[in-house]
């Protein structure tokens, strides 16, 4: 068989099949000018992300400026929707996938040249490329920017059990000034004195005030979204999530009131370029603690106290320093103990669930892939920053 025979289709082959594959892709739009442009932008975004992983100063610059433009545009665009666009997509995803697969199978049977299949493939490839661009150019570089402690001018190091105890004491001292202005219900849980819309305004206002005094976090207002299916979401143990694809800070409104301001500030910190989880937690603390609203202040101190108590309990359990945790319990205000007790009872219904196991593993894998070696445990590392911060302010 000669070369001419190898490269030539049988005499009776359809005219469409005689065309080179690349030519057919061009005709079907897989290699249209728009698709080629999208591929070029994707390749550039990937190059940016890989460069950021190797060069921290570049990651800091990109996250502060070009990436902020991406996050700002997506946040503002999705802000026009009064609901979580990301939640709608996730809910409808199974139906969309089934419809897409069915259409692909039917088109393949009707068209032996696969032309219809290629046309169906084009929007899926385009969507995946856009998702990649938004992550690589808009959010992913934040995992490799300067550590938060450098931008804050504090020294972070491993902490001792006694340092955790001392820091918890300082948080309790600040809590004492706020507690008289907070209401509690019969279960011991605190009651947020306003709804979601007003909370959004207050957290935005707190961000405006805090961001005006620092240069490492972006300064703009946004509209966090209340998750419609918050109760089922609670089984995943997720109190909020930032969806970089849509630029939305999504909040689980089924969680106890004291969690919500802190969670909203955490997700909005992601929206403003703070990618690492413990750093988003600490920015949430700083933002809420800078507010002039009593319940935001309470949320800041209560959440930080909870993290410090958990870290201290883990550090001293089974050691000769166990008395430190008992001492901390003795100085913790009864109302705070009541809040934590009510929180524990609230979680009894959701504590053990397959959804939480799966979501935990997925989140853990993702965080580790972005250089957060502690995975989901990184959320609790906020105590290291808290200890360093309180040391710096005396």
MARLOLUM-174741 format. One line per 8 residues: their letters; for each residue x, y, z negated of C-alpha. Coordinates in steps of 0.05 Angstrom, whole numbers. Each point is the difference from the previous one (the first is absolute). Last residue first. Layout:
BEGIN
a) X,Y,Z  ... $
//
This chain:
BEGIN
xxxxxxxx) 7,890,-1479  -22,16,71  53,-46,31  -12,-57,-49  -75,4,16  16,-8,74  49,-58,-8  -50,-39,-43 $
xxxxxxxx) -56,14,49  42,-20,60  17,-67,-32  -74,-7,-20  -21,6,74  32,-69,9  -69,-28,-12  -22,11,72 $
xxxxxxxx) 64,-36,22  -27,-66,-26  -39,-5,65  66,-13,36  60,5,-46  49,4,58  -34,62,30  40,-1,65 $
xxxxxxxx) -57,7,49  -7,-76,11  -6,-6,-76  -60,47,1  -34,-40,55  11,-68,-33  -27,25,-67  -60,32,34 $
xxxxxxxx) -17,-65,35  11,-41,-62  -42,46,-43  -56,2,51  -2,-76,1  1,-9,-75  -50,56,-12  -48,-30,51 $
xxxxxxxx) 6,-69,-31  -27,29,-65  18,-2,-74  -8,67,-36  -62,27,36  -55,-11,-52  47,8,-59  24,66,30 $
xxxxxxxx) -53,43,-33  17,-32,-67  74,20,8  -19,71,19  -46,5,-61  58,-22,-45  46,50,34  -49,56,-12 $
xxxxxxxx) -12,-21,-72  75,0,-13  3,70,30  -58,23,-45  36,-30,-60  60,44,13  66,-39,9  43,9,-63 $
xxxxxxxx) -13,-70,-28  4,-34,68  69,31,12  23,-28,-67  -25,-69,19  37,6,66  64,20,-35  -9,-57,-50 $
xxxxxxxx) 14,-49,56  73,23,0  27,-66,-27  -20,-33,65  -58,-45,23  -35,57,36  43,62,-3  9,18,74 $
xxxxxxxx) -68,-25,24  -37,39,-54  42,62,15  -16,-3,74  -75,-10,-13  -1,58,-50  38,45,48  -46,-15,58 $
xxxxxxxx) -62,12,-43  29,65,-28  12,23,71  -73,-14,18  -26,35,-62  45,60,8  -17,15,72  -74,-17,-7 $
xxxxxxxx) -5,45,-62  31,58,39  -48,-12,57  -57,0,-51  22,65,-32  6,39,65  58,51,2  40,-48,42 $
xxxxxxxx) 75,-11,-6  -9,-67,-34  -42,-24,59  56,19,49  57,-28,-42  -36,-65,-13  -19,-10,73  72,17,18 $
xxxxxxxx) 20,-56,-48  -47,-51,31  22,20,71  72,-11,-23  -16,-68,-29  -33,-19,66  53,23,49  -31,39,59 $
xxxxxxxx) -2,73,-24  -12,37,65  -61,43,-13  -52,-53,15  36,-47,-48  -8,55,-53  -74,3,18  -6,-74,-17 $
xxxxxxxx) 32,12,-69  -41,64,-13  -64,-38,14  23,-57,-45  15,47,-58  -67,36,7  -36,-68,5  31,-41,-56 $
xxxxxxxx) -33,38,-58  -69,-12,30  2,-76,-1  8,-33,68  -61,-7,45  18,62,40  56,-35,38  34,58,35 $
xxxxxxxx) 25,5,72  54,52,18  -8,4,76  54,12,53  -36,-46,49  56,-48,16  36,19,-64  -55,-32,-42 $
xxxxxxxx) 12,22,-71  -32,-47,-50  -36,6,-66  -18,-38,-63  21,-68,28  -11,-59,-46  -24,-41,60  -65,-16,-37 $
xxxxxxxx) -9,75,-7  -12,4,75  -67,-36,-8  -22,58,-46  30,55,43  -39,-19,62  -15,73,20  73,22,-13 $
xxxxxxxx) 2,73,-18  43,40,48  54,51,-18  -8,66,37  64,39,11  34,65,-20  71,17,20  69,9,-31 $
xxxxxxxx) 50,-54,16  47,-27,-54  75,9,-7  2,75,-6  -28,12,-69  -38,57,-34  -58,8,49  -9,-75,0 $
xxxxxxxx) -24,1,-72  -52,54,8  -27,-26,65  0,-72,-27  -41,22,-60  -49,36,46  -6,-62,43  -12,-41,-63 $
xxxxxxxx) -54,48,-23  -35,4,68  -1,-76,6  -27,-7,-71  -56,48,19  -19,-44,58  5,-65,-40  -45,22,-57 $
xxxxxxxx) 11,39,-64  8,-8,-76  42,-63,4  -23,-43,-59  51,-36,-44  -12,-73,-17  -11,-20,-73  -61,-43,16 $
xxxxxxxx) -48,51,-30  24,55,47  59,47,-7  7,75,11  67,36,9  15,70,-27  24,-24,-69  47,-49,36 $
xxxxxxxx) 41,53,36  48,28,-53  12,-70,-29  19,-26,69  62,44,0  24,-33,-65  -19,-68,28  44,12,61 $
xxxxxxxx) 58,18,-45  -10,-63,-42  -3,-43,64  68,30,19  30,-19,-67  -27,-72,5  26,-9,70  67,27,-23 $
xxxxxxxx) 0,-50,-57  -13,-58,47  60,21,42  -1,31,69  41,-15,62  19,65,34  -30,61,33  36,67,-4 $
xxxxxxxx) -43,61,15  4,54,53  -71,-10,25  22,-12,72  54,-48,-24  -50,-35,-47  -47,-10,59  51,-42,37 $
xxxxxxxx) 22,32,65  -36,-27,61  0,-74,19  -72,-21,-17  -24,66,30  24,-21,69  -59,-48,4  -55,53,-2 $
xxxxxxxx) -6,42,63  50,-21,54  5,-75,-13  -70,-8,-28  -38,44,48  40,-26,59  -14,-73,-18  -75,13,-7 $
xxxxxxxx) 2,36,68  36,-59,32  -51,-50,-29  -58,42,27  31,5,70  12,-75,2  -73,-13,-19  -25,52,50 $
xxxxxxxx) 40,-33,57  -18,-72,-14  -71,7,26  28,26,66  49,-58,2  -57,-49,-11  -41,31,56  59,-11,48 $
xxxxxxxx) 11,-72,-24  8,-21,74  -47,-59,-12  -57,49,-16  -65,-29,-27  31,-48,-51  51,51,-25  -53,54,-6 $
xxxxxxxx) -43,-46,-44  59,-17,-46  22,73,-7  -72,23,-13  -8,-52,-55  67,20,-31  -20,73,-1  -70,-12,-28 $
xxxxxxxx) 29,-45,-55  53,51,-16  -50,58,-3  -46,-39,-45  57,-18,-48  26,73,1  -67,34,-17  14,3,-75 $
xxxxxxxx) 73,19,10  -18,55,50  -53,29,-45  48,-1,-59  53,38,41  -51,53,20  -14,13,-74  -62,44,-2 $
xxxxxxxx) -15,74,9  39,-1,66  30,67,18  58,-15,-47  23,-54,49  30,54,45  30,38,-58  34,-61,-30 $
xxxxxxxx) 24,-24,69  29,68,17  33,10,-68  32,-69,0  30,10,69  24,70,-16  30,-26,-64  40,-50,40 $
xxxxxxxx) 34,56,38  17,41,-63  11,-30,-69  3,-73,20  48,13,58  48,41,-43  1,-50,-57  8,-59,47 $
xxxxxxxx) 58,36,35  33,12,-67  -11,-73,-19  34,-30,62  -5,-75,16  -74,-11,-12  -15,69,30  36,-21,64 $
xxxxxxxx) -44,-62,4  -62,43,-8  22,52,52  17,-56,50  -69,-31,-12  -32,68,14  40,8,64  -20,-69,24 $
xxxxxxxx) -73,15,-16  3,66,36  30,-35,62  -53,-55,-3  -55,53,-4  29,36,61  2,-66,38  -72,-14,-20 $
xxxxxxxx) -22,70,23  37,-7,66  -34,-67,12  37,-64,-14  -56,-41,-29  -49,41,43  -26,-57,43  34,26,63 $
xxxxxxxx) 67,7,-37  -7,-69,-30  -14,-28,70  63,32,27  41,-28,-58  -28,-70,14  21,2,73  -58,-2,50 $
xxxxxxxx) -15,-67,33  -52,-15,-54  -45,57,24  2,-25,72  -29,-67,-23  44,-60,15  -16,-38,64  70,2,30 $
xxxxxxxx) 33,-23,-64  39,52,-40  69,21,25  60,10,-46  20,-74,-2  -11,-10,75  45,59,18  54,-26,-47 $
xx) 5,-67,37  -30,-67,-20 $
//
